[in-house]
């Protein structure tokens, strides 16, 4: 692996965007929030010349209005030059800022929503942490979405680098197939990221880094036909892959009342068990009375709102119920646990796992995973105890882990103030980076050895990875339990039995 110092790649200057085929684009700021794309298009076309494509406004998903910025593409360079020269021109009572759009070093303009709707969060930090140290390496984007991070990674890789991506959404796969046809360094797999080890290991692929963005992609979230938002009207589905499993409407017709209350409380209304119970009551009552469970998002959201009553937070009263059902139907937390372990299994010594979390519950799962595979620290009190009082046991711990691995963690990073201004959805993102160390002992190994010597019994064992229940489209995927699970149990059995 190339170090980040003298061997790091030189920065590449961001070129000005524009060709006759692609059009000549400007980035416009300070647009009125109530403006529409057709109004902006009419204004710029009448002032400066014919447009190449539709105007793309950055939209605030909470309000459906313009964020105050967008992209305008002209057919000719002179038209763009005239627009830039008119920087400060008034529109809708505001003075506009007009600058030439740039194609960034990281592949996607930071202020642009790729394909008009999606901005990859913390892209620069992700590239710096995972790719910059080794531009020739093989990488995995476990959550392709609409390809924002994948395109950024490919832009940062050398010609020798490779990128494998995973996704469950057929629409994402269709988008990824286009990228696969354009770039020979890229391969897409229609499968969950939790099975990346069963996909890549048979191919002999060893990776330098893995990236997992645990947030739902903006196109999915904003598409009313997917049923993810209670504010929109569409079928109550909530699945990432609509070709597998059952939609939320069917689930609600079958689930037991106690199970539904548990799901809503565990994955949504974590601070309000009463609200979770009342929503479950309302669903089951609708079934009992013959009214029937609503099959559309707005109708179900209305039922949830009536069950909960007044919402004390500034959000839709059904938001957390929708979140809970989505997590349950897509096995999001189980997939996260499977995915982190699978990622480390395919990484080389020194490989890095980057995980972008969006909720406290995701952070908690990541921390729990890390604690069970954390590398022993020199200042760990139990490690010092073994070295000072039981050096032979300390040596056995080190020897027993000569073929094992452990993880260290970098400081978590948050998006910059600039990014949160330009992409409000990034404000909740946190980037965690874990590094793999081979032939390293874990804190839990030290605990297994030290606890019996201190008369403390046995330390808690890590739960095994959740079993795989999906059927995968990728031919190289074999559903089933992770064989590594048995090895992990054997790995710690000596100290558990001491």
N, C-alpha and C positions, 0 to 999 in steps of 0.2 A: 504494500500500500504506500502510495506517495505521501510524504508528509505535507503539512499545510504551510510550511515555510518556504524555502528556496525552490522546492519542487512544485509549488502550487501553480496552477495555470495563470497566465497573465490575463488581466481584465480585457474584455472585448468591448470596444466602443459601440454604443447602441446606435444603429443606423436610422436615418429618417425613413419612415414608411412611405411607400408609393411607387407604383408602376402603372403603365397604361392598362394592363390587364386587371390589376387589383384596385385601381383607383388611387386618389390622393386624399389623404384623410387629415382632418384637423380635430383637435380635442377642444371642446367648448365648455367653459365653466361659467357659473353665476347665472344659469338659466332660471326663469321663474319656476317654482315648484309645481304650479298648476298648468304648465305648458304641455302640449302634446307633440308627438313626433311629426305629425303632418304640418303643424304650425311652424316648427323649426325648419322643416324641409322647404316649405313655401318661401320662408323669409330668406334663407341662404341661396336658394336657386334664383330668386328674383334679383338678389343683390350681386351675386358673384358668378353664376353660371350653372350648367346642368350637373345634377348629382349622379354618382355612379350607383349607389345603393341606398336603401332606406336609412334614415337617421336612426341611430341606436342611442336611446337615452338610458342612463343608469337609473333604475327604479328602486324606490324604497318599498320592500315587500310588506311592511306594516301598514303603509298608507296607500300603496298603489300609485303614488305620484312620483314625479321626477325628483331625483336627489339634487338636481341643480347642475348636472353635467351630462355630457354625451359626446358622441362621435358623428361627424359629418364627412362623407366621402364624395369628392368631386371627380368628374371624368378627366379633367386636365390639370396639369401642374400650374398653369397661369391662373386658373380659377382658385386653386388653393392659395397661391401667393397673394391674390387679391383679398381673400378672406383674412389671411394672417396680417396683411397690411392694415386691415380695418379693425384690428384689435382695439377693444373699447367701445365698439359700436353699440347703440342702444337697441334693446329688444325687450318688449314687455315691461318697460319701465326700469330696466337694469342695463348696466354696462357690462358687456360680455368680455371674457378673456378667451382669445382664440390663439392656439399654438399648434405647430405641426405635431401630429401623432408620432410616437416613437415605437419601434419594435425593440423591446428590452433585451438585455443580455440573457435574461432568464426565460425568454421565449414567449411570454405573455405580458402585455402592458398591465402595469399594476392597477391602473384605474379602469381598465376594460373588463367587462364581463364576457368571458369567452363565449362565442356564438350568441352574444347578446344578453345572456342571462346569468352567467356564472363567473365569479372571480375567485381564483384559488387563494385561500388564506395562507399567510406567512410563507409565501413561495420562496422569497429570498433567503429567509432563515433556514428553510428546509434544504435548499441547494447548498448553502454554506456548510451546514452541519453534516449532510449525508454524502453529497456528490463531489464537492470541491476537493476533498482530500485524495480522491482517486477518480479522475475523469475517464479512465480506461476500464473501470469496473463494470460488473453486472449488477443491476438493481431491480427491485420489485416495487411497483406501485400497487398495493393491495386493494385500492379503492379508486378505480379509474374515473367513475362518474362521467363527466364530459371532457376529461382529458387535460384540465388546466395544469395540474401538477406533472402529469406525464410529459406534456409538451415542454414544460420548464426543465425537467430532468434531461430530456433528449437534447435540448438546446445547450445544456451545460456539459454533456458528455462529448468525448472525442469520437472519432470514427470507429474506434475499437470498442467503445462502450456498448452495452446492451441493456435493454429494459423489458422486463416482463410485467404485464398488468393483469389484474383480476377484477371481475365484476359479475353481479347477478342480474342486473337490469338489462333486458333485451335491447332497449333503446341505447344504453351505454355501449353495449357490444357492437351495435350497428355503427356507432360513431367511432369506436376503436378500430373496427375493420377498415375504415377509411384511412386512419392514421397508419395502420399496419401496411396498407398498400403503398403509402407514401414514403415510409421510412423502414428500411430493411433491418434496422437495429431494434425494432419494436415488435413484440409478440403479445397478443391478447389471449386470455383464457376465460371462458365462460364458466366460472366456478367461484365459490366464496374464497376469500383470502385465507380462511382457516385451513384449507387443504393445499396450500402452496407447497408444503413439503412433499406430499404424495404426487403432486404434479411435476415438480422440478427435480427431486432426487433421482427418479429413474432416468432422467435426461443427463444426469451428472452435473447439474448446474449448482455452482457455489456462488453466493452473492456477497457483494461488499456492503450492501445496505438495503433496508426495507422501509417503505413509508406506508403508514396507515392513517387515512383521514376519516375519523369516526363520525363526522357530521353528515347529515343527509344532504345530497347535492341540490343546489338551487333549482335546476330544471325539474327534478322530481317534486320538490316541495311546492313549486309554483304551478304545476300541472294539475288542474282541477280534476282531470280524469283519474288521477292516482289516489285521490282522497286523503292527502296528508294534512290539509289545512281545514280547520273548522269554519273559517270565514268564507270558503269557496263552496260552490255546489257541484257535486259530482258523485259518482258511485263510492260507497264506503268500502274501500279496498285495503289500502295501507300496506301492500306488499311491495318489496323492492323488485322481485321477479314475479310478474303476474302469471307466469306459466307454471308455477309450483305452489303447493299449499292451497289454502282457502282464503277468500277475502274476509275482512273484518265483519261484514254483515252476516256471513255464514257462521263465523266463530261466535258471535253474540247470540245466535239462535240456539247454539249447542252447549255453551259453557255453563258449568254449575255456578250458582250464585256466590258461594264462598270462594271458589277459584277466581271468579271475576273480581271480587272485592280485593283479593290478595294481589292480583296482577296490577290493578289500578293503584293500590297503595304502594306496592314495591317499586314500580317503574314510573309512577306519575305523582300521585298525591302523597308523597313521602312524609309530609308534615301534617296531613289531615286524614286520618284513618276514617273519621266519620263521613267525610265527603266521599271517599272511595266506597264505603258501604252504601251510602244513599244512591250513588250512581248505579251500583250493582242492583240495588232494590228496584230502581226505576226500569232497568232493562228487563229484569225477571218479571216485574209486574206487567210490562207491556206484552210479554209472552203469555202470561197467565190470563189476562183479560181478553185476549184475542186481538188487541190493537196491533200487535206485531212490532218487531224491532225495526226501526227505520233502516232503509237500505241506501240512503244518500247522506252525504256529509252534513249538510245544513240541518236536515231533519233530526239526525242523531245529535248534533251539537245543541240543538234546541232542547232535546230531551235531557241532556246532561245539565244544561243551564237551569232548567226547571228543577231538577233534582238537587242541585247544589245550592241554589239561591244566589244571593248577591256575592260577587267575587270581590275579595278584599285586595287583590293585586291588580295592577294595570295590565291585564291580559285577558284573552278570551277564556271564559269559564270552562270550556271544554278542551283547552290546549293540553293540559296534563293527562287527561283521559286518552286523547288521541295519541300522545307520546307513549303512554303505557301500552296501548294496544299494538302500536307499531313495533315497539321493542319486543313484545311477546311473540307476535306473528312472525317476525324475521329473526328471532333468536339472537338479537344483536349482542347481548352481553356474553352469551355462550360463544358466539362467533368471535368476539373480541378475545376471550380467553384462549380459544383454539388458535387464533391467528397470531397472537404474540409468541406462543410456544413454537408454532410452525415456522415463524419468521426466524427465530434464533436457531432452529435446527438447520436451516439452509444457509446461514451466514458463516462466513469465514472467521478465523481468529482475528479479532479487531474490528469485525463488522459492526455496523450501527443500525439500530432500530429506531426510527422516528415515528412517534405516535402523536397525532393531533387530536386532542380531546376537546369537548365542548360542554360537557356537563360534569358536575361534581361526582356523580355516580361513576362515570367513566374514569375519572382520576382515581377514585377509590379502588376500582378493579385493577388498574395499572399498578398502583402502589402495592396492593396485595400480591399481585404476580411478582413484582420486583422483590418484595421482602422474602419470598420463598426461594429466590435464585440469586440473591445478592452476594457478591464476592466478600469473603472475609476481609475485614479491615485490620490493619496492624494494631490500631488502638482499641479494638473490641475487647472489653473486659474479660469475656469468657476465653478468647483466644490467648490473652496474656496469662490467664489462669492455667491453661493447659501447658503453655510453653514453660512457665515457671515451676509448676508443681508436678506436671505429668508430661514431660517432654517426649516420652516414647509414644504416648497416645497422640500428641500433637503431630508427631512424625507419621503415624499411621493414617491420620486424617488427610495429611498432604499426599501420601502415597496412594490412598484409596481414590483420590480425585485426579490422578494423573491423566485420565482419559475423559474427564468431565469438563463442564464449562460453568461459568458464572457471569453475572452482569454487574457493571457499574453504571451510575447515572450521572449525566451532566445536569447543570442547573436548568430548570424549566424556563422557557422563554414565552413571553407574551407579544402580541403584535404591537408595532410601533404606533405612536399617536397619529402619525401621518396615514398609516394604513387604516386605522379605525375611522378616520375622517372620510377616506375615500371608499371604504367598503365596511359599512356599519355592521354587517353580519360577522365580521372577523373579531368583534370585541370580546367574545366569549372563548376564543380559541387559546389553547395552551399547547406548545410544542415540547414534548418530552423526548429525550434522546438517551437510549440505553446502549451500552457498548459490551460486546461479547469478549470474554477472556477464556481461552481454552487452558486446560491443565490448571484450573484454579479451584480452590475450595470455597464452599458457600458458608454463610453464617449458620444456616440450619444444620450443616454437617458438624460444625463445632458444637452446636447445641446438643445434637444427638450424642456426641461423645462426652460432653461435660455434665449434662444433667444427671445421668446415673451416678457419676462420681460424687456429685453433691447431694445425692439422695432426693432429687427433685422429680424422679420418674421419667416420663418421656415427653418431649416437646410436641406440640400439635403438628400433625402431618399435613402437607399441602393436599388439597383435593385433586383428584385426577382430572385431566382435561375432559370437558363435556363430550359425550359420544356424538359422532357425526350422524345426522339423520336426513340430510339432503341427498338427492340423486343428482349427479353432476353431468353436465353436457360434455366436459372435456374427457376424451377417451382414455387419458392416462390417470384419471382419478378413480380410486377404489374406495368407496365408502366403508367405514369400519373404525374401530378404535385405533388410536395411535399406538403403534408397537413400542414407542419410546416410553410409554407409561409403565410397562413392566420393567424396563431397564432402570427407570427412575426409582421404582420401589426397591429393586435389588440394590441400587446404589446406596440407599440409606439403611438397609436392613441390619448391617453389622452393628451400627451404633444404636439402633432401636432395640436390639436384643441384648445389648451389653448390660 
